[in-house]
Amino acid sequence: MSRRGRWMEQMRSSKVVTTDYYYRMVREMGEMFCSSQRDSQTRLKTQDRLTSEISQTASTTKTLMWWTPKILRALLVREIEVFKCLKMESRRILREGEEGWLASLSQLEGRDKQDKM
């Protein structure tokens, strides 16, 4: 059974839905959302299916059932923004590292030319 399957089963058997559970499910939704960005229909189906699964596992009170999808969508947007920022930051670090490596390589080539003279 997958991790999400175990969490879902655990939450169905439990009366209390914890914030830790929501956080894990939001991360899972974010990963699935980002991996399926190529196909917008798949992305929407995945998001709606996961949102409905989480709503079903929530407490039976109407308030929580009403708020759960809205909270999860807001958290998903935040998670995706964090993911995008981390992705851009890692690209910047790699680019700076590559530029530094090229600069040091050109310095070494310059020293080799001077040594040969």
C-alpha positions in Angstrom: 0.0 0.0 0.0 1.3 3.5 -0.9 2.1 6.1 1.7 -1.0 8.1 0.8 -3.1 4.9 1.0 -1.9 4.3 4.5 -2.6 7.9 5.5 -6.1 7.7 4.0 -6.8 4.4 5.8 -5.5 5.8 9.1 -7.6 8.9 8.8 -10.8 6.9 7.9 -10.3 4.9 11.1 -9.6 7.9 13.2 -12.1 10.5 14.3 -9.5 13.3 14.5 -7.9 14.8 11.4 -4.6 16.4 12.4 -2.8 19.3 10.8 0.2 17.0 10.2 -2.1 14.9 8.0 -3.3 17.9 6.1 0.3 19.0 5.6 1.4 15.6 4.2 -1.6 15.5 1.9 -1.0 19.0 0.6 2.7 18.0 -0.1 1.4 14.9 -1.9 -1.1 17.1 -3.9 1.7 19.5 -4.8 3.9 16.8 -6.1 1.2 15.2 -8.1 0.1 18.7 -9.3 3.6 19.6 -10.5 4.2 16.3 -12.1 1.0 16.5 -14.1 1.3 20.1 -15.3 1.8 18.9 -18.9 -1.8 17.9 -19.2 -4.3 20.4 -17.7 -7.2 17.9 -17.6 -5.1 15.4 -15.7 -4.0 18.1 -13.3 -7.6 19.2 -12.6 -8.8 15.6 -12.2 -6.0 14.8 -9.8 -6.6 17.9 -7.7 -10.3 17.4 -7.5 -10.0 13.7 -6.7 -7.5 14.3 -3.9 -9.6 17.2 -2.5 -12.7 15.0 -2.5 -10.8 12.1 -0.8 -9.6 14.5 1.9 -13.1 15.9 2.4 -14.5 12.4 2.8 -11.9 11.6 5.6 -12.6 14.8 7.5 -15.0 15.1 10.4 -18.7 14.9 9.6 -19.4 18.4 10.8 -20.6 20.6 8.0 -18.2 23.4 8.8 -15.1 21.3 8.4 -16.5 19.7 5.2 -17.1 23.2 3.8 -13.7 24.6 4.7 -11.5 21.6 3.9 -11.3 22.0 0.1 -10.8 25.8 0.4 -8.0 25.4 3.0 -6.2 22.7 1.0 -6.4 24.7 -2.3 -4.9 27.8 -0.5 -2.1 25.6 1.0 -1.5 24.0 -2.4 -1.0 27.4 -4.0 1.5 28.3 -1.2 3.4 25.0 -1.6 3.6 25.4 -5.4 4.9 29.0 -4.9 7.6 27.7 -2.5 8.5 24.9 -4.9 8.9 27.5 -7.7 11.1 29.8 -5.6 13.3 26.8 -4.6 13.6 25.8 -8.2 14.5 29.3 -9.4 17.0 29.6 -6.5 18.7 26.3 -7.3 18.9 27.3 -11.0 20.6 30.6 -9.9 23.1 28.8 -7.7 23.9 26.4 -10.5 24.3 29.2 -13.0 26.6 31.1 -10.6 28.6 28.0 -10.0 29.0 27.4 -13.7 30.0 31.0 -14.3 32.6 30.7 -11.5 33.9 27.5 -12.9 34.2 29.0 -16.4 36.0 32.0 -14.9 38.5 29.8 -13.0 39.0 27.7 -16.1 39.8 30.8 -18.2 42.3 31.9 -15.5 44.0 28.6 -15.6 44.2 28.7 -19.4 45.7 32.2 -19.1 48.3 30.9 -16.7 49.2 28.0 -19.0 49.8 30.5 -21.9 52.0 32.6 -19.7 54.0 29.6 -18.5 54.6 28.5 -22.1 56.0 31.9 -23.0 
